Amino acid sequence: MKHRVNASLWCVGLLALGCGAGALAQQRTFVASTGNDASPCTLAAPCRSFGVAIAAVAGGGEVIVLDSAGYGPVTIAKSVSITAPAGVYAGISVPAAQNGVTVSSGTFNVVLRGLAIAGNSAGSKGIAATHSGSLIVERCTIEGMTSDGINVAPSSSSIVVAIRDTQISRVSGNGIYVAVASGSIDRVSLTRIGSYGIYVSTSSAMAVSDAVLSYVQVDGITGAASGGQTTRLAVTNSTLSNIVGYGIVAVDFGGVDIVHATGNTLSFVGNSGLTAQGANAKLYATRNSVVDAQYGLLQNVGGTLVSFGDNSVTGNVAPTGGTISHSAWQ
């Protein structure tokens, strides 16, 4: 004899086993200025906030912004994309001491496209990520934070990072900080940064290209290594101006740091344009231009700075400092 089971009654009996909200998770959810957080977050009935839309979307799914509005801070603990099309303002106003987007610890693949994150000189970090897996930040603006614009520091394992076509301004901490990461930072603009412009920390391997940095209160682009680990950084075709400290620097804090600087333009730098500092810090320089700095090239505290003989260092207090090594193209 065949028995029929009423599906709705079966779900009621098994809510604790995941037949509730998890069963309703959608591959795509939507937010809109006219949305309602009591709605199911569908295209026909969108939600009003990122937080509700994230809760309703399936792991690996996408939250889509339909029109311009503010959608609130959000914490992410799953693989997901948040996408605002070009021309749509997807705002996040960050409350005091909070973050605009927080990605919790775990292994997730997260994509953030087209977000406008405003700290209003009160919010802490624009984007704070402690997960492993991957993070893509594309076409975002971040401003007015009391700490870092973007801070990526996995709590375990490592992360693959791609940050591109993004603007960060008026932050009191670092513009971009990454640790235990590999990937790229392309076509970013950072201005009025209270600490380091771009800081690539221990056990990272990152490439920075076509970045524009101005009015940075500490160093422009830094590769740093500690704890016996190795950090690798390549900086290409970037422009740095009005930097209070060093322009592009490799620094040894107890690890091996290797920086390649190629085709960059540096001006109005308080200390040196290109610097290798510490016994295990190495910087390789080719086709860079340094104007109006204390030193064009600086080898310091036992570091190794190798010039390929095609760097332009003019109009500085001194063209070089320390002992510069020279190498020819092979």
Phi and psi in degrees as GROMACS dihedral restraints (atoms count N, CA, C in turn):
[ dihedral_restraints ]
;  ai    aj    ak    al  type     phi  dphi    fc
    3     4     5     6     1   -88.1    20    10
    4     5     6     7     1   140.6    20    10
    6     7     8     9     1  -113.3    20    10
    7     8     9    10     1   134.0    20    10
    9    10    11    12     1   -95.5    20    10
   10    11    12    13     1   140.4    20    10
   12    13    14    15     1  -120.3    20    10
   13    14    15    16     1   127.1    20    10
   15    16    17    18     1   -70.0    20    10
   16    17    18    19     1   117.6    20    10
   18    19    20    21     1   -61.9    20    10
   19    20    21    22     1   -39.5    20    10
   21    22    23    24     1   -67.1    20    10
   22    23    24    25     1   -40.0    20    10
   24    25    26    27     1   -67.7    20    10
   25    26    27    28     1   -35.0    20    10
   27    28    29    30     1   -62.7    20    10
   28    29    30    31     1   -39.8    20    10
   30    31    32    33     1   -68.6    20    10
   31    32    33    34     1   -39.4    20    10
   33    34    35    36     1   -58.9    20    10
   34    35    36    37     1   -39.9    20    10
   36    37    38    39     1   -73.1    20    10
   37    38    39    40     1   -18.9    20    10
   39    40    41    42     1  -119.2    20    10
   40    41    42    43     1    25.1    20    10
   42    43    44    45     1   -54.6    20    10
   43    44    45    46     1   -40.3    20    10
   45    46    47    48     1   -66.3    20    10
   46    47    48    49     1   -18.2    20    10
   48    49    50    51     1   -94.8    20    10
   49    50    51    52     1     7.9    20    10
   51    52    53    54     1   105.2    20    10
   52    53    54    55     1    17.2    20    10
   54    55    56    57     1   -92.8    20    10
   55    56    57    58     1     8.5    20    10
   57    58    59    60     1   -92.8    20    10
   58    59    60    61     1  -118.4    20    10
   60    61    62    63     1   -59.6    20    10
   61    62    63    64     1   -36.7    20    10
   63    64    65    66     1   -59.1    20    10
   64    65    66    67     1   -36.1    20    10
   66    67    68    69     1   -71.1    20    10
   67    68    69    70     1   -20.1    20    10
   69    70    71    72     1   -94.5    20    10
   70    71    72    73     1    -2.0    20    10
   72    73    74    75     1   -58.1    20    10
   73    74    75    76     1   136.5    20    10
   75    76    77    78     1  -111.5    20    10
   76    77    78    79     1   154.9    20    10
   78    79    80    81     1   -69.7    20    10
   79    80    81    82     1   -31.4    20    10
   81    82    83    84     1  -132.8    20    10
   82    83    84    85     1   135.2    20    10
   84    85    86    87     1  -124.2    20    10
   85    86    87    88     1   162.9    20    10
   87    88    89    90     1  -133.1    20    10
   88    89    90    91     1   145.1    20    10
   90    91    92    93     1  -124.1    20    10
   91    92    93    94     1   149.9    20    10
   93    94    95    96     1  -152.4    20    10
   94    95    96    97     1   158.6    20    10
   96    97    98    99     1   -62.6    20    10
   97    98    99   100     1   -27.1    20    10
   99   100   101   102     1   -98.4    20    10
  100   101   102   103     1     8.5    20    10
  102   103   104   105     1   -72.6    20    10
  103   104   105   106     1   173.2    20    10
  105   106   107   108     1  -139.9    20    10
  106   107   108   109     1   129.0    20    10
  108   109   110   111     1   -71.1    20    10
  109   110   111   112     1    -5.2    20    10
  111   112   113   114     1   -88.8    20    10
  112   113   114   115     1    -5.5    20    10
  114   115   116   117     1   -82.2    20    10
  115   116   117   118     1   167.2    20    10
  117   118   119   120     1   -81.4    20    10
  118   119   120   121     1     5.2    20    10
  120   121   122   123     1    67.7    20    10
  121   122   123   124     1    26.7    20    10
  123   124   125   126     1   -87.0    20    10
  124   125   126   127     1   173.3    20    10
  126   127   128   129     1   -61.2    20    10
  127   128   129   130     1   -40.0    20    10
  129   130   131   132     1   -75.7    20    10
  130   131   132   133     1   -28.4    20    10
  132   133   134   135     1  -136.2    20    10
  133   134   135   136     1    76.8    20    10
  135   136   137   138     1   -73.6    20    10
  136   137   138   139     1   162.9    20    10
  138   139   140   141     1   -85.4    20    10
  139   140   141   142     1   176.2    20    10
  141   142   143   144     1  -107.7    20    10
  142   143   144   145     1   -19.7    20    10
  144   145   146   147     1  -132.1    20    10
  145   146   147   148     1   153.1    20    10
  147   148   149   150     1   -62.2    20    10
  148   149   150   151     1   -38.2    20    10
  150   151   152   153     1   -58.2    20    10
  151   152   153   154     1   -45.4    20    10
  153   154   155   156     1   -70.2    20    10
  154   155   156   157     1   -40.1    20    10
  156   157   158   159     1   -65.2    20    10
  157   158   159   160     1   -37.0    20    10
  159   160   161   162     1   -65.5    20    10
  160   161   162   163     1   -41.3    20    10
  162   163   164   165     1   -63.4    20    10
  163   164   165   166     1   -31.3    20    10
  165   166   167   168     1   -87.7    20    10
  166   167   168   169     1   -16.2    20    10
  168   169   170   171     1   -87.6    20    10
  169   170   171   172     1   149.0    20    10
  171   172   173   174     1   -73.0    20    10
  172   173   174   175     1   154.1    20    10
  174   175   176   177     1   -57.4    20    10
  175   176   177   178     1   131.8    20    10
  177   178   179   180     1    85.1    20    10
  178   179   180   181     1     2.5    20    10
  180   181   182   183     1   -88.7    20    10
  181   182   183   184     1  -166.8    20    10
  183   184   185   186     1  -137.8    20    10
  184   185   186   187     1   136.5    20    10
  186   187   188   189     1  -103.4    20    10
  187   188   189   190     1   125.7    20    10
  189   190   191   192     1  -115.4    20    10
  190   191   192   193     1   131.7    20    10
  192   193   194   195     1   -90.7    20    10
  193   194   195   196     1   125.7    20    10
  195   196   197   198     1   -89.9    20    10
  196   197   198   199     1   -32.3    20    10
  198   199   200   201     1  -155.5    20    10
  199   200   201   202     1   177.3    20    10
  201   202   203   204     1   -77.6    20    10
  202   203   204   205     1   130.6    20    10
  204   205   206   207     1  -177.2    20    10
  205   206   207   208     1   176.3    20    10
  207   208   209   210     1   -95.7    20    10
  208   209   210   211     1   133.7    20    10
  210   211   212   213     1  -120.4    20    10
  211   212   213   214     1     4.4    20    10
  213   214   215   216     1    83.7    20    10
  214   215   216   217     1   155.3    20    10
  216   217   218   219     1   -60.9    20    10
  217   218   219   220     1   159.2    20    10
  219   220   221   222     1  -148.2    20    10
  220   221   222   223     1   144.0    20    10
  222   223   224   225     1  -110.7    20    10
  223   224   225   226     1   131.1    20    10
  225   226   227   228     1  -114.2    20    10
  226   227   228   229     1   131.5    20    10
  228   229   230   231     1  -137.4    20    10
  229   230   231   232     1    40.1    20    10
  231   232   233   234     1  -161.1    20    10
  232   233   234   235     1   166.8    20    10
  234   235   236   237     1   -72.9    20    10
  235   236   237   238     1   127.3    20    10
  237   238   239   240     1  -165.1    20    10
  238   239   240   241     1   156.4    20    10
  240   241   242   243     1  -117.2    20    10
  241   242   243   244     1   139.7    20    10
  243   244   245   246     1  -116.8    20    10
  244   245   246   247     1   120.9    20    10
  246   247   248   249     1  -127.6    20    10
  247   248   249   250     1   124.8    20    10
  249   250   251   252     1  -113.4    20    10
  250   251   252   253     1   123.1    20    10
  252   253   254   255     1   -62.5    20    10
  253   254   255   256     1   156.8    20    10
  255   256   257   258     1   -56.3    20    10
  256   257   258   259     1   136.1    20    10
  258   259   260   261     1    92.1    20    10
  259   260   261   262     1    -8.8    20    10
  261   262   263   264     1  -103.7    20    10
  262   263   264   265     1   130.3    20    10
  264   265   266   267     1   -90.5    20    10
  265   266   267   268     1   110.5    20    10
  267   268   269   270     1  -108.2    20    10
  268   269   270   271     1    90.1    20    10
  270   271   272   273     1   -87.6    20    10
  271   272   273   274     1   145.7    20    10
  273   274   275   276     1  -130.5    20    10
  274   275   276   277     1   110.0    20    10
  276   277   278   279     1   -91.6    20    10
  277   278   279   280     1   121.9    20    10
  279   280   281   282     1   -95.7    20    10
  280   281   282   283     1   121.8    20    10
  282   283   284   285     1   -65.3    20    10
  283   284   285   286     1   162.6    20    10
  285   286   287   288     1   -54.7    20    10
  286   287   288   289     1   133.9    20    10
  288   289   290   291     1    65.3    20    10
  289   290   291   292     1    13.2    20    10
  291   292   293   294     1  -112.7    20    10
  292   293   294   295     1   172.2    20    10
  294   295   296   297     1  -105.2    20    10
  295   296   297   298     1   153.1    20    10
  297   298   299   300     1   -69.7    20    10
  298   299   300   301     1   -55.4    20    10
  300   301   302   303     1  -126.1    20    10
  301   302   303   304     1   125.1    20    10
  303   304   305   306     1  -115.9    20    10
  304   305   306   307     1   124.5    20    10
  306   307   308   309     1  -107.0    20    10
  307   308   309   310     1   115.1    20    10
  309   310   311   312     1   -72.9    20    10
  310   311   312   313     1   166.2    20    10
  312   313   314   315     1   -63.2    20    10
  313   314   315   316     1   146.1    20    10
  315   316   317   318     1   144.5    20    10
  316   317   318   319     1  -175.0    20    10
  318   319   320   321     1  -112.4    20    10
  319   320   321   322     1   103.6    20    10
  321   322   323   324     1  -135.2    20    10
  322   323   324   325     1   158.0    20    10
  324   325   326   327     1  -113.9    20    10
  325   326   327   328     1   113.6    20    10
  327   328   329   330     1  -121.8    20    10
  328   329   330   331     1   135.1    20    10
  330   331   332   333     1  -125.0    20    10
  331   332   333   334     1   130.1    20    10
  333   334   335   336     1  -124.5    20    10
  334   335   336   337     1   115.2    20    10
  336   337   338   339     1  -126.7    20    10
  337   338   339   340     1   127.6    20    10
  339   340   341   342     1    76.1    20    10
  340   341   342   343     1    25.7    20    10
  342   343   344   345     1   -91.0    20    10
  343   344   345   346     1   145.7    20    10
  345   346   347   348     1  -117.1    20    10
  346   347   348   349     1   105.4    20    10
  348   349   350   351     1  -106.8    20    10
  349   350   351   352     1   119.2    20    10
  351   352   353   354     1  -118.6    20    10
  352   353   354   355     1   119.5    20    10
  354   355   356   357     1   -87.1    20    10
  355   356   357   358     1   -16.7    20    10
  357   358   359   360     1    53.7    20    10
  358   359   360   361     1    36.1    20    10
  360   361   362   363     1    57.6    20    10
  361   362   363   364     1    26.0    20    10
  363   364   365   366     1  -135.3    20    10
  364   365   366   367     1   -39.2    20    10
  366   367   368   369     1   -64.8    20    10
  367   368   369   370     1   152.2    20    10
  369   370   371   372     1   -79.1    20    10
  370   371   372   373     1   -83.1    20    10
  372   373   374   375     1  -110.7    20    10
  373   374   375   376     1   146.6    20    10
  375   376   377   378     1   -69.1    20    10
  376   377   378   379     1   -55.8    20    10
  378   379   380   381     1  -129.5    20    10
  379   380   381   382     1   125.3    20    10
  381   382   383   384     1  -125.5    20    10
  382   383   384   385     1   118.7    20    10
  384   385   386   387     1  -126.7    20    10
  385   386   387   388     1   126.3    20    10
  387   388   389   390     1  -117.3    20    10
  388   389   390   391     1    10.4    20    10
  390   391   392   393     1   -86.7    20    10
  391   392   393   394     1   164.8    20    10
  393   394   395   396     1  -103.0    20    10
  394   395   396   397     1  -177.6    20    10
  396   397   398   399     1   102.3    20    10
  397   398   399   400     1  -115.9    20    10
  399   400   401   402     1  -150.2    20    10
  400   401   402   403     1   157.2    20    10
  402   403   404   405     1  -142.8    20    10
  403   404   405   406     1   126.0    20    10
  405   406   407   408     1  -117.1    20    10
  406   407   408   409     1   127.2    20    10
  408   409   410   411     1  -121.4    20    10
  409   410   411   412     1   119.6    20    10
  411   412   413   414     1  -138.5    20    10
  412   413   414   415     1   132.5    20    10
  414   415   416   417     1    57.4    20    10
  415   416   417   418     1    39.8    20    10
  417   418   419   420     1  -106.7    20    10
  418   419   420   421     1   155.3    20    10
  420   421   422   423     1  -122.7    20    10
  421   422   423   424     1   138.8    20    10
  423   424   425   426     1  -135.7    20    10
  424   425   426   427     1   128.8    20    10
  426   427   428   429     1  -151.0    20    10
  427   428   429   430     1   155.1    20    10
  429   430   431   432     1    70.7    20    10
  430   431   432   433     1    34.8    20    10
  432   433   434   435     1   -95.7    20    10
  433   434   435   436     1   148.4    20    10
  435   436   437   438     1   -85.7    20    10
  436   437   438   439     1   -13.0    20    10
  438   439   440   441     1  -122.4    20    10
  439   440   441   442     1  -130.3    20    10
  441   442   443   444     1   -86.4    20    10
  442   443   444   445     1   152.2    20    10
  444   445   446   447     1   -67.8    20    10
  445   446   447   448     1   -57.7    20    10
  447   448   449   450     1  -129.0    20    10
  448   449   450   451     1   127.8    20    10
  450   451   452   453     1  -127.9    20    10
  451   452   453   454     1   115.9    20    10
  453   454   455   456     1  -119.7    20    10
  454   455   456   457     1   110.5    20    10
  456   457   458   459     1  -145.1    20    10
  457   458   459   460     1    86.9    20    10
  459   460   461   462     1   -57.3    20    10
  460   461   462   463     1   139.1    20    10
  462   463   464   465     1   -80.0    20    10
  463   464   465   466     1   -17.4    20    10
  465   466   467   468     1  -155.5    20    10
  466   467   468   469     1   158.1    20    10
  468   469   470   471     1    59.7    20    10
  469   470   471   472     1  -146.7    20    10
  471   472   473   474     1  -141.1    20    10
  472   473   474   475     1   174.7    20    10
  474   475   476   477     1  -137.9    20    10
  475   476   477   478     1   147.1    20    10
  477   478   479   480     1  -100.5    20    10
  478   479   480   481     1   126.6    20    10
  480   481   482   483     1  -123.4    20    10
  481   482   483   484     1   136.8    20    10
  483   484   485   486     1  -134.2    20    10
  484   485   486   487     1   116.4    20    10
  486   487   488   489     1  -120.5    20    10
  487   488   489   490     1   121.9    20    10
  489   490   491   492     1  -148.2    20    10
  490   491   492   493     1   152.5    20    10
  492   493   494   495     1    50.9    20    10
  493   494   495   496     1    46.3    20    10
  495   496   497   498     1  -127.0    20    10
  496   497   498   499     1   143.2    20    10
  498   499   500   501     1  -116.4    20    10
  499   500   501   502     1   133.1    20    10
  501   502   503   504     1  -130.8    20    10
  502   503   504   505     1   129.0    20    10
  504   505   506   507     1  -147.2    20    10
  505   506   507   508     1   153.8    20    10
  507   508   509   510     1    53.0    20    10
  508   509   510   511     1    54.0    20    10
  510   511   512   513     1  -113.7    20    10
  511   512   513   514     1   143.3    20    10
  513   514   515   516     1   -81.6    20    10
  514   515   516   517     1   -23.3    20    10
  516   517   518   519     1   -98.1    20    10
  517   518   519   520     1  -138.9    20    10
  519   520   521   522     1   -82.0    20    10
  520   521   522   523     1   148.3    20    10
  522   523   524   525     1   -65.2    20    10
  523   524   525   526     1   -58.3    20    10
  525   526   527   528     1  -135.2    20    10
  526   527   528   529     1   127.4    20    10
  528   529   530   531     1  -122.9    20    10
  529   530   531   532     1   127.4    20    10
  531   532   533   534     1  -132.9    20    10
  532   533   534   535     1   140.8    20    10
  534   535   536   537     1  -136.9    20    10
  535   536   537   538     1   149.8    20    10
  537   538   539   540     1    47.7    20    10
  538   539   540   541     1    51.1    20    10
  540   541   542   543     1  -135.3    20    10
  541   542   543   544     1   155.0    20    10
  543   544   545   546     1  -133.4    20    10
  544   545   546   547     1   151.6    20    10
  546   547   548   549     1   143.0    20    10
  547   548   549   550     1  -145.7    20    10
  549   550   551   552     1  -144.9    20    10
  550   551   552   553     1   153.1    20    10
  552   553   554   555     1  -129.9    20    10
  553   554   555   556     1   110.7    20    10
  555   556   557   558     1  -126.5    20    10
  556   557   558   559     1   136.2    20    10
  558   559   560   561     1    53.8    20    10
  559   560   561   562     1    45.4    20    10
  561   562   563   564     1   -98.3    20    10
  562   563   564   565     1   152.2    20    10
  564   565   566   567     1  -122.2    20    10
  565   566   567   568     1   124.9    20    10
  567   568   569   570     1  -128.4    20    10
  568   569   570   571     1   124.7    20    10
  570   571   572   573     1  -141.4    20    10
  571   572   573   574     1   145.2    20    10
  573   574   575   576     1    55.8    20    10
  574   575   576   577     1    65.1    20    10
  576   577   578   579     1  -105.0    20    10
  577   578   579   580     1   128.4    20    10
  579   580   581   582     1   -77.8    20    10
  580   581   582   583     1   -19.2    20    10
  582   583   584   585     1  -128.3    20    10
  583   584   585   586     1  -121.9    20    10
  585   586   587   588     1   -84.0    20    10
  586   587   588   589     1   145.3    20    10
  588   589   590   591     1   -69.1    20    10
  589   590   591   592     1   -67.4    20    10
  591   592   593   594     1  -126.1    20    10
  592   593   594   595     1   123.7    20    10
  594   595   596   597     1  -121.8    20    10
  595   596   597   598     1   114.6    20    10
  597   598   599   600     1  -106.1    20    10
  598   599   600   601     1   115.9    20    10
  600   601   602   603     1  -104.6    20    10
  601   602   603   604     1  -170.2    20    10
  603   604   605   606     1   -48.5    20    10
  604   605   606   607     1   140.0    20    10
  606   607   608   609     1    62.0    20    10
  607   608   609   610     1    30.8    20    10
  609   610   611   612     1  -109.4    20    10
  610   611   612   613     1   156.3    20    10
  612   613   614   615     1  -138.6    20    10
  613   614   615   616     1    99.0    20    10
  615   616   617   618     1  -126.9    20    10
  616   617   618   619     1   150.3    20    10
  618   619   620   621     1  -119.1    20    10
  619   620   621   622     1   127.6    20    10
  621   622   623   624     1  -113.2    20    10
  622   623   624   625     1   126.9    20    10
  624   625   626   627     1  -138.8    20    10
  625   626   627   628     1   144.8    20    10
  627   628   629   630     1    54.4    20    10
  628   629   630   631     1    36.4    20    10
  630   631   632   633     1   -87.3    20    10
  631   632   633   634     1   150.4    20    10
  633   634   635   636     1  -125.0    20    10
  634   635   636   637     1   120.2    20    10
  636   637   638   639     1  -124.9    20    10
  637   638   639   640     1   136.3    20    10
  639   640   641   642     1  -149.1    20    10
  640   641   642   643     1   147.1    20    10
  642   643   644   645     1    55.2    20    10
  643   644   645   646     1    65.6    20    10
  645   646   647   648     1  -111.4    20    10
  646   647   648   649     1   129.7    20    10
  648   649   650   651     1   -82.4    20    10
  649   650   651   652     1   -18.3    20    10
  651   652   653   654     1  -117.8    20    10
  652   653   654   655     1  -111.6    20    10
  654   655   656   657     1  -105.5    20    10
  655   656   657   658     1   155.0    20    10
  657   658   659   660     1   -72.8    20    10
  658   659   660   661     1   -73.7    20    10
  660   661   662   663     1  -126.6    20    10
  661   662   663   664     1   120.3    20    10
  663   664   665   666     1  -122.6    20    10
  664   665   666   667     1   132.9    20    10
  666   667   668   669     1  -108.6    20    10
  667   668   669   670     1   124.8    20    10
  669   670   671   672     1  -133.1    20    10
  670   671   672   673     1   143.4    20    10
  672   673   674   675     1  -133.3    20    10
  673   674   675   676     1   143.3    20    10
  675   676   677   678     1  -148.9    20    10
  676   677   678   679     1   175.2    20    10
  678   679   680   681     1    61.8    20    10
  679   680   681   682     1    25.3    20    10
  681   682   683   684     1    74.6    20    10
  682   683   684   685     1     7.0    20    10
  684   685   686   687     1   -90.9    20    10
  685   686   687   688     1   172.7    20    10
  687   688   689   690     1  -118.6    20    10
  688   689   690   691     1   134.8    20    10
  690   691   692   693     1  -119.1    20    10
  691   692   693   694     1   135.0    20    10
  693   694   695   696     1  -124.2    20    10
  694   695   696   697     1   135.0    20    10
  696   697   698   699     1  -143.7    20    10
  697   698   699   700     1   131.4    20    10
  699   700   701   702     1  -116.8    20    10
  700   701   702   703     1   128.0    20    10
  702   703   704   705     1  -120.3    20    10
  703   704   705   706     1   120.4    20    10
  705   706   707   708     1  -132.8    20    10
  706   707   708   709     1   136.6    20    10
  708   709   710   711     1    52.0    20    10
  709   710   711   712     1    40.1    20    10
  711   712   713   714     1  -109.4    20    10
  712   713   714   715     1   156.5    20    10
  714   715   716   717     1  -120.8    20    10
  715   716   717   718     1   125.2    20    10
  717   718   719   720     1  -127.1    20    10
  718   719   720   721     1   132.0    20    10
  720   721   722   723     1  -146.1    20    10
  721   722   723   724     1   152.2    20    10
  723   724   725   726     1    54.1    20    10
  724   725   726   727     1    58.6    20    10
  726   727   728   729     1  -105.6    20    10
  727   728   729   730     1   125.2    20    10
  729   730   731   732     1   -69.8    20    10
  730   731   732   733     1   -41.9    20    10
  732   733   734   735     1   -98.1    20    10
  733   734   735   736     1  -120.9    20    10
  735   736   737   738     1   -90.6    20    10
  736   737   738   739     1   154.2    20    10
  738   739   740   741     1   -79.6    20    10
  739   740   741   742     1   -77.5    20    10
  741   742   743   744     1  -118.3    20    10
  742   743   744   745     1   126.1    20    10
  744   745   746   747     1  -138.3    20    10
  745   746   747   748     1   139.6    20    10
  747   748   749   750     1  -106.3    20    10
  748   749   750   751     1   125.8    20    10
  750   751   752   753     1  -133.9    20    10
  751   752   753   754     1   136.1    20    10
  753   754   755   756     1  -101.0    20    10
  754   755   756   757     1   114.0    20    10
  756   757   758   759     1  -110.2    20    10
  757   758   759   760     1    32.4    20    10
  759   760   761   762     1   107.6    20    10
  760   761   762   763     1    21.4    20    10
  762   763   764   765     1  -147.0    20    10
  763   764   765   766     1  -177.2    20    10
  765   766   767   768     1   -99.4    20    10
  766   767   768   769     1   125.7    20    10
  768   769   770   771     1  -125.2    20    10
  769   770   771   772     1   127.5    20    10
  771   772   773   774     1  -126.1    20    10
  772   773   774   775     1   121.4    20    10
  774   775   776   777     1  -124.4    20    10
  775   776   777   778     1   132.2    20    10
  777   778   779   780     1  -109.9    20    10
  778   779   780   781     1   122.3    20    10
  780   781   782   783     1  -117.0    20    10
  781   782   783   784     1   117.2    20    10
  783   784   785   786     1  -134.2    20    10
  784   785   786   787     1   123.7    20    10
  786   787   788   789     1    68.3    20    10
  787   788   789   790     1    29.5    20    10
  789   790   791   792     1   -97.6    20    10
  790   791   792   793     1   155.7    20    10
  792   793   794   795     1  -120.7    20    10
  793   794   795   796     1   123.7    20    10
  795   796   797   798     1  -127.5    20    10
  796   797   798   799     1   135.0    20    10
  798   799   800   801     1  -147.2    20    10
  799   800   801   802     1   151.2    20    10
  801   802   803   804     1    54.9    20    10
  802   803   804   805     1    60.3    20    10
  804   805   806   807     1  -109.4    20    10
  805   806   807   808     1   127.4    20    10
  807   808   809   810     1   -64.9    20    10
  808   809   810   811     1   -37.1    20    10
  810   811   812   813     1  -109.3    20    10
  811   812   813   814     1  -113.3    20    10
  813   814   815   816     1  -109.4    20    10
  814   815   816   817     1   153.7    20    10
  816   817   818   819     1   -68.5    20    10
  817   818   819   820     1   -54.3    20    10
  819   820   821   822     1  -123.7    20    10
  820   821   822   823     1   131.5    20    10
  822   823   824   825     1  -140.1    20    10
  823   824   825   826     1   138.1    20    10
  825   826   827   828     1  -118.5    20    10
  826   827   828   829     1   120.7    20    10
  828   829   830   831     1  -131.9    20    10
  829   830   831   832     1   119.1    20    10
  831   832   833   834     1   109.0    20    10
  832   833   834   835     1   149.3    20    10
  834   835   836   837     1   -58.7    20    10
  835   836   837   838     1   -32.1    20    10
  837   838   839   840     1  -106.1    20    10
  838   839   840   841     1    22.7    20    10
  840   841   842   843     1  -102.2    20    10
  841   842   843   844     1   129.3    20    10
  843   844   845   846     1  -130.3    20    10
  844   845   846   847     1   130.4    20    10
  846   847   848   849     1  -127.3    20    10
  847   848   849   850     1   128.0    20    10
  849   850   851   852     1  -109.7    20    10
  850   851   852   853     1   122.8    20    10
  852   853   854   855     1  -120.9    20    10
  853   854   855   856     1   128.9    20    10
  855   856   857   858     1  -146.5    20    10
  856   857   858   859     1   136.6    20    10
  858   859   860   861     1    59.1    20    10
  859   860   861   862     1    34.8    20    10
  861   862   863   864     1   -98.9    20    10
  862   863   864   865     1   155.6    20    10
  864   865   866   867     1  -123.9    20    10
  865   866   867   868     1   126.5    20    10
  867   868   869   870     1  -126.2    20    10
  868   869   870   871     1   124.5    20    10
  870   871   872   873     1  -132.0    20    10
  871   872   873   874     1   137.4    20    10
  873   874   875   876     1    60.6    20    10
  874   875   876   877     1    57.3    20    10
  876   877   878   879     1  -127.7    20    10
  877   878   879   880     1   171.2    20    10
  879   880   881   882     1   -66.1    20    10
  880   881   882   883     1   -48.3    20    10
  882   883   884   885     1  -130.3    20    10
  883   884   885   886     1   145.6    20    10
  885   886   887   888     1   -71.9    20    10
  886   887   888   889     1   -56.0    20    10
  888   889   890   891     1  -124.2    20    10
  889   890   891   892     1   137.0    20    10
  891   892   893   894     1  -134.8    20    10
  892   893   894   895     1   123.5    20    10
  894   895   896   897     1  -102.8    20    10
  895   896   897   898     1   125.3    20    10
  897   898   899   900     1  -141.1    20    10
  898   899   900   901     1   145.6    20    10
  900   901   902   903     1    50.3    20    10
  901   902   903   904     1    44.2    20    10
  903   904   905   906     1    83.0    20    10
  904   905   906   907     1     6.7    20    10
  906   907   908   909     1   -70.6    20    10
  907   908   909   910     1   170.4    20    10
  909   910   911   912     1  -120.1    20    10
  910   911   912   913     1   118.1    20    10
  912   913   914   915     1  -118.8    20    10
  913   914   915   916     1   117.5    20    10
  915   916   917   918     1  -107.3    20    10
  916   917   918   919     1   121.5    20    10
  918   919   920   921     1  -105.7    20    10
  919   920   921   922     1   136.6    20    10
  921   922   923   924     1   -89.1    20    10
  922   923   924   925     1    10.6    20    10
  924   925   926   927     1    81.5    20    10
  925   926   927   928     1     7.0    20    10
  927   928   929   930     1  -122.1    20    10
  928   929   930   931     1    24.6    20    10
  930   931   932   933     1   -91.5    20    10
  931   932   933   934     1   140.5    20    10
  933   934   935   936     1   -99.8    20    10
  934   935   936   937     1   115.1    20    10
  936   937   938   939     1  -126.7    20    10
  937   938   939   940     1    93.4    20    10
  939   940   941   942     1  -129.8    20    10
  940   941   942   943     1   150.3    20    10
  942   943   944   945     1    73.2    20    10
  943   944   945   946     1    17.9    20    10
  945   946   947   948     1   -97.3    20    10
  946   947   948   949     1   163.0    20    10
  948   949   950   951     1   -58.8    20    10
  949   950   951   952     1   -43.0    20    10
  951   952   953   954     1  -140.2    20    10
  952   953   954   955     1   141.5    20    10
  954   955   956   957     1   -66.6    20    10
  955   956   957   958     1   -38.8    20    10
  957   958   959   960     1  -141.5    20    10
  958   959   960   961     1   162.5    20    10
  960   961   962   963     1  -139.8    20    10
  961   962   963   964     1   145.4    20    10
  963   964   965   966     1    77.0    20    10
  964   965   966   967     1  -157.4    20    10
  966   967   968   969     1  -108.7    20    10
  967   968   969   970     1   114.2    20    10
  969   970   971   972     1   -95.1    20    10
  970   971   972   973     1   129.4    20    10
  972   973   974   975     1   -86.5    20    10
  973   974   975   976     1   153.1    20    10
  975   976   977   978     1  -126.6    20    10
  976   977   978   979     1   143.4    20    10
  978   979   980   981     1  -139.9    20    10
  979   980   981   982     1   147.5    20    10
  981   982   983   984     1  -103.8    20    10
  982   983   984   985     1   154.2    20    10
  984   985   986   987     1   -64.3    20    10
  985   986   987   988     1   139.8    20    10
